[in-house]
Amino acid sequence: MALDAALPEATRTRLVEPVGAAIATVVIWHGFTNAPSQFAAVAEALAELGYRVLLPRMPYHGLPDVLNRELADLTTTALVTNVDAAIDIAAGFGDPVWVVGLSAGATLAGWAAATRTEVSRLVLAAPLVAPTGAPMPLVRLLVKFPRIVPRLYWWWDPRVKEKIVGSPHAYPGFPVPGIIPFLHLSEALFDHSTPVGHRLARTVLVENPGDFAIRKDAARELADTVFFPRSDVTGIACIDSELKWMHDFVEPLSAGSGRTEQVVAVLLAALGAGDPAAGGVLVPPLVPGPGAADS
């Protein structure tokens, strides 16, 4: 994270402190090909409410040349190192540690919750278990045999390529091998080769009807089979379909996104620290997770 000093300020790892004592330290990982700037306004708003917020930059993200191909060099080891460094920082403050992630960032948040006992609450916002249209057997094959992964560059919108509208810090595409390390981690959680090593106080999955980037059924199965059985309180937060939010609903510079105050309301409701009916999120009554009585 010290290497961030060479990057544009907007895309560096950042820590936002509240005035006075913190209620908790919330670690939020941004989405695939984006940068910490994606959650900057949310972090500032949470800090005003008394939360300390750490926004880690994922490896090879946030580089000044958005057309770079550096993500082709990403490894699972680099992702795990990123998670451990972020949780080391967050835990050092001595306050409760809660983790949040969007898409590939949710994969890292899930990994943190599974492997670091300091984490007590988890919010999975559209976790990347499988891209839309990708059969799980194919995902598992590519994870197991990464050498067969196509070495091509994938544009998010091939019609406009680098002219895509949105954050100036987000990449308009990515080398396909760059997504595999995230899928490797999610598969390790899915097949329980990396189990959730402690009980979590709370796990909530955020579902978005307007999200067509990930397989929502696979994301729900990840929450159902991996995290809910090891959590005292569980739930699914469903974003109101009338809002027409898209996958990157937290990105203030993209279409199909919410206002900062809406996104903050969604995250606080999911974390158990806000009004469940606020911000366009519909949260059914949360229930004790399986085995909660034994914790």
KEKEKE-789951 format. One line per field, with one value per residue (C-alpha): residue in three letters; x, y, z. Coordinates in steps of 0.2 Angstrom, whole numbers, plus 5000, padded with zeros to 4 digits. Example, Ala and Ser with C-alpha at 12.3 -4.5 7.8 and 13.67 -1.06 7.14 Angstrom:
! KEKEKE-789951
resn <- ala	ser
x <- 5062	5068
y <- 4978	4995
z <- 5039	5036
//
This chain:
! KEKEKE-789951
resn <- met	ala	leu	asp	ala	ala	leu	pro	glu	ala	thr	arg	thr	arg	leu	val	glu	pro	val	gly	ala	ala	ile	ala	thr	val	val	ile	trp	his	gly	phe	thr	asn	ala	pro	ser	gln	phe	ala	ala	val	ala	glu	ala	leu	ala	glu	leu	gly	tyr	arg	val	leu	leu	pro	arg	met	pro	tyr	his	gly	leu	pro	asp	val	leu	asn	arg	glu	leu	ala	asp	leu	thr	thr	thr	ala	leu	val	thr	asn	val	asp	ala	ala	ile	asp	ile	ala	ala	gly	phe	gly	asp	pro	val	trp	val	val	gly	leu	ser	ala	gly	ala	thr	leu	ala	gly	trp	ala	ala	ala	thr	arg	thr	glu	val	ser	arg	leu	val	leu	ala	ala	pro	leu	val	ala	pro	thr	gly	ala	pro	met	pro	leu	val	arg	leu	leu	val	lys	phe	pro	arg	ile	val	pro	arg	leu	tyr	trp	trp	trp	asp	pro	arg	val	lys	glu	lys	ile	val	gly	ser	pro	his	ala	tyr	pro	gly	phe	pro	val	pro	gly	ile	ile	pro	phe	leu	his	leu	ser	glu	ala	leu	phe	asp	his	ser	thr	pro	val	gly	his	arg	leu	ala	arg	thr	val	leu	val	glu	asn	pro	gly	asp	phe	ala	ile	arg	lys	asp	ala	ala	arg	glu	leu	ala	asp	thr	val	phe	phe	pro	arg	ser	asp	val	thr	gly	ile	ala	cys	ile	asp	ser	glu	leu	lys	trp	met	his	asp	phe	val	glu	pro	leu	ser	ala	gly	ser	gly	arg	thr	glu	gln	val	val	ala	val	leu	leu	ala	ala	leu	gly	ala	gly	asp	pro	ala	ala	gly	gly	val	leu	val	pro	pro	leu	val	pro	gly	pro	gly	ala	ala	asp	ser
x <- 5000	5015	5017	5001	5011	5016	4998	4985	4978	4960	4965	4976	4972	4964	4959	4945	4944	4928	4929	4931	4930	4925	4910	4919	4932	4923	4935	4927	4934	4930	4924	4934	4944	4938	4948	4945	4938	4922	4918	4926	4910	4903	4918	4917	4898	4901	4915	4903	4892	4906	4914	4932	4933	4948	4947	4961	4966	4966	4983	4985	4970	4969	4984	4985	4985	4967	4972	4986	4986	4994	4980	4986	5000	4987	4989	4979	4994	4993	4975	4977	4992	4980	4967	4979	4987	4970	4964	4980	4978	4960	4962	4976	4964	4956	4938	4926	4931	4917	4920	4911	4914	4906	4908	4926	4929	4915	4926	4940	4928	4922	4939	4943	4928	4932	4951	4953	4945	4945	4931	4913	4901	4901	4891	4893	4886	4885	4899	4909	4907	4903	4900	4883	4881	4896	4892	4899	4908	4917	4922	4929	4939	4947	4951	4959	4968	4972	4984	4968	4961	4960	4974	4963	4957	4939	4930	4916	4907	4914	4904	4913	4928	4939	4926	4915	4906	4910	4923	4940	4949	4940	4947	4936	4941	4953	4964	4954	4967	4965	4948	4954	4962	4946	4936	4950	4946	4928	4929	4940	4926	4913	4920	4925	4943	4945	4932	4925	4936	4925	4907	4902	4890	4881	4882	4870	4870	4865	4855	4851	4838	4846	4863	4867	4886	4886	4876	4865	4860	4878	4881	4866	4872	4889	4880	4868	4881	4897	4893	4875	4878	4893	4884	4873	4862	4859	4849	4847	4845	4835	4837	4821	4819	4811	4827	4835	4852	4865	4880	4891	4877	4889	4899	4894	4900	4891	4873	4862	4869	4862	4865	4878	4865	4856	4871	4876	4858	4859	4876	4871	4855	4865	4878	4864	4867	4854	4835	4831	4818	4830	4839	4829	4834	4821	4827	4816	4817	4834	4835	4847	4860	4860	4869	4868	4861	4877	4888
y <- 5000	5012	5011	5021	5037	5036	5035	5049	5054	5049	5031	5028	5018	5030	5031	5042	5046	5052	5066	5058	5040	5028	5016	5004	5003	4998	4991	4993	4985	4993	4984	4975	4987	5002	5011	5017	5033	5023	5024	5040	5050	5036	5035	5053	5052	5037	5046	5060	5048	5041	5027	5025	5019	5011	5010	4998	4999	4981	4976	4983	4994	5013	5015	5032	5023	5016	5006	4996	4977	4975	4965	4950	4949	4948	4933	4925	4928	4947	4947	4938	4950	4965	4958	4954	4971	4980	4970	4972	4991	4990	4979	4990	5003	4992	4995	4982	4978	4977	4973	4977	4974	4976	4963	4957	4968	4957	4942	4950	4955	4937	4931	4943	4938	4919	4920	4934	4933	4952	4953	4953	4959	4956	4964	4955	4967	4957	4946	4939	4921	4919	4932	4932	4918	4908	4890	4885	4870	4882	4893	4879	4872	4889	4891	4874	4876	4894	4891	4888	4905	4916	4929	4942	4959	4961	4978	4981	4989	4983	4996	5011	5003	5016	5029	5021	5034	5033	5036	5042	5031	5015	5004	5002	4983	4970	4956	4940	4932	4946	4940	4922	4926	4933	4917	4906	4914	4913	4895	4891	4898	4890	4872	4875	4872	4888	4888	4902	4900	4909	4914	4931	4942	4947	4943	4951	4949	4964	4959	4971	4966	4978	4969	4959	4958	4943	4927	4932	4914	4909	4924	4919	4901	4907	4917	4903	4889	4897	4912	4911	4895	4903	4919	4924	4935	4934	4942	4947	4966	4968	4985	4991	4987	5004	5013	5004	5004	4994	4983	4998	5007	5015	5023	5042	5045	5030	5029	5018	5023	5029	5046	5045	5046	5032	5021	5025	5021	5004	4999	5005	4995	4980	4982	4983	5001	5010	5011	4995	5004	5019	5022	5011	4995	4983	4972	4958	4954	4946	4930	4921	4910	4891	4887	4904	4897	4887	4903
z <- 5000	5002	4984	4981	4984	4965	4960	4957	4974	4969	4967	4982	4997	5009	5027	5032	5051	5061	5073	5090	5094	5080	5081	5071	5057	5040	5027	5009	4994	4977	4962	4948	4937	4947	4962	4979	4972	4969	4987	4992	4994	5004	5015	5019	5023	5035	5044	5047	5056	5067	5057	5052	5034	5025	5007	5001	4983	4975	4966	4949	4950	4950	4938	4929	4912	4912	4896	4904	4904	4921	4928	4918	4931	4946	4957	4972	4983	4979	4983	5000	5004	5001	5012	5026	5025	5026	5041	5050	5048	5053	5068	5074	5079	5092	5086	5079	5061	5048	5030	5014	4996	4979	4965	4965	4981	4989	4986	4996	5009	5010	5011	5025	5035	5032	5037	5049	5067	5069	5057	5065	5051	5032	5018	5001	4988	4971	4975	4960	4960	4942	4928	4920	4908	4914	4919	4936	4928	4916	4930	4940	4925	4922	4940	4940	4924	4922	4907	4896	4900	4884	4884	4876	4882	4886	4884	4896	4881	4864	4855	4862	4870	4878	4876	4889	4900	4919	4931	4924	4936	4930	4917	4901	4900	4907	4902	4905	4915	4928	4934	4937	4954	4961	4955	4963	4980	4978	4973	4988	4999	4989	4990	5009	5005	5014	5028	5038	5053	5066	5069	5062	5071	5055	5036	5023	5005	4995	4979	4965	4952	4939	4940	4925	4927	4939	4942	4956	4959	4962	4974	4984	4985	4991	5005	5009	5010	5016	5027	5033	5043	5052	5056	5071	5061	5042	5029	5011	5007	4991	4982	4975	4957	4954	4956	4941	4948	4939	4944	4949	4959	4971	4957	4957	4939	4931	4925	4935	4952	4968	4977	4990	5004	4996	4995	5013	5019	5010	5018	5035	5034	5028	5042	5055	5059	5050	5045	5035	5024	5020	5004	4992	5001	5006	5020	5026	5045	5048	5056	5068	5057	5059	5075	5082	5099	5101	5099
//
